[in-house]
Amino acid sequence: MGKKSATNFRWVILGLLFVATTILYIDRSALGILAPHLQDEIGWNEEQYGMINSAFMIAYAVCFLLMGTIIDRIGTRKGYILSIGIWSLATLAHVFARTWIGFAIARFNLAIGQSGNFPAAIKVVAEWFPKKERALAVSIFNGGSNMGTILSPLVIPALVLTFESWKAGFLWTFPISVLWIVIWFRNYRQPSEHHKVSESELEYINSDSKNENITERVRWKDILPHRGTWAIATGKFMADPIWWFYLFWGAKFLYGKFDVNLKDIGLPFFTIYLISWILGIFLGWLSSKFLKMGFGLNKGRKLGMLVCGLFAIPVIMVPHTENLWIAVGLIAIAAGGHCGWSANIFSLMSDIFPKKATATVAGFGGFSGAVGGAIVAYGVGRILQNSGVDGYTIPFAVAGCGYLIALLIIHLLVPKIRPVDI
């Protein structure tokens, strides 16, 4: 095959996943950062702003089901281009919106495109990494969510102030996305077909999954009967809304509890997402380390998830502290636990299901997480409307206990993690 020296090209591919996920979270975060300015300029009210976000969540939930299946059928090379292409154009469409309905349409289409990112990325990891490295690989590319969240409040306001137009906040990522698509198109192939992958690296990639067929099409009726599908759906349904809670209400809580305004929110948010990113990578590495230490797939994976759940428990104390930085630290640690949990849930998909089904399963899991997010968003809103800042006690209590409850249900559904035959 002409592959001579040892290579590690899989890490280059992983770098592209990281960049794509970073772009995704920058584009996703832009509206929230610019919302106060846009609310004055466009003239929407709070209810209409809520409907804009509802449009995003509804499309995100439904299209997670569709995009996962599409990516399994057309492959990761074309599927990822389709995904980022749609969401890049949708981000650009925000510039042309003049009413809240225009923004709702743009957000709806943004969700359609972004719903394909994680199913595609998980499938790429399954194609390019052996099982013992997948949790680490997922935690690294999933760190793009933290990077995007960190960069957004630092870059977007500066651009808007420099160019004296809110449109700059939506325009700047479009050329970056186009460049990413070009690089991806030129460089992505299956490992067995890639001229930059050596024989030794290919053997290592396939060392624990040599007989998996990634080209056969998978249907819903092929995955829904398996308990593993519902275990993954449970893990996403209960955990994803906690992350959405931090994103949607983190700034509101810090403002209500500690009077942290928009001007001062940058450093606390930078701290939360930087720590959570680093901690999430560590927890993803720890799970992979358990497997390499010989714990076995079932024990190693669940032990890794248990550690992640334990990191979240102290966040229960956040509403009861009177110190801003203690609250920030507790949220950061819990958010890091979530990042590690997500890495393990994504890896669990490829632990149980063959490569040909991972995007479909990831899509179903993402759908479950988005449905949970919509339910929790409504519930938290009702609680806070009736109780004010004191109402945060309940959401933070759920955020601290949710992972361990989810792990218990996962264990009951799948007492022994083992690959299934689709």
Secondary structure, 3 states (H helix, E strand, C coil): CCCCCCCCCHHHHHHHHHHHHHHHHHHHHHHHHHHHHHHHHHCCCHHHHHHHHHHHHHHHHHHHHHHHHHHHHHCHHHHHHHHHHHHHHHHHHHHHCCCHHHHHHHHHHHHHHHCCHHHHHHHHHHHHCCHHHHHHHHHHHHHHHHHHHHHHHHHHHHHHHHHCCCCHHHHCHHHHHHHHHHHHHHHCCCHHHCCCCCHHHHHHHCCCCCCCCCCCCCCHHHHCCCHHHHHHHHHHHHHHHHHHHHHHHHHHHHHHHHCCCCCCCHHHHHHHHHHHHHHHHHHHHHHHHHHHCCCCHHHHHHHHHHHHHHHHHHHHHHHHCCCHHHHHHHHHHHHHHHHHHHHHHHHHHHHHCCHHHHHHHHHHHHHHHHHHHHHHHHHHHHHHHHHHHHHHHHHHHHHHHHHHHHHHHHHHHCCCCCCCCC
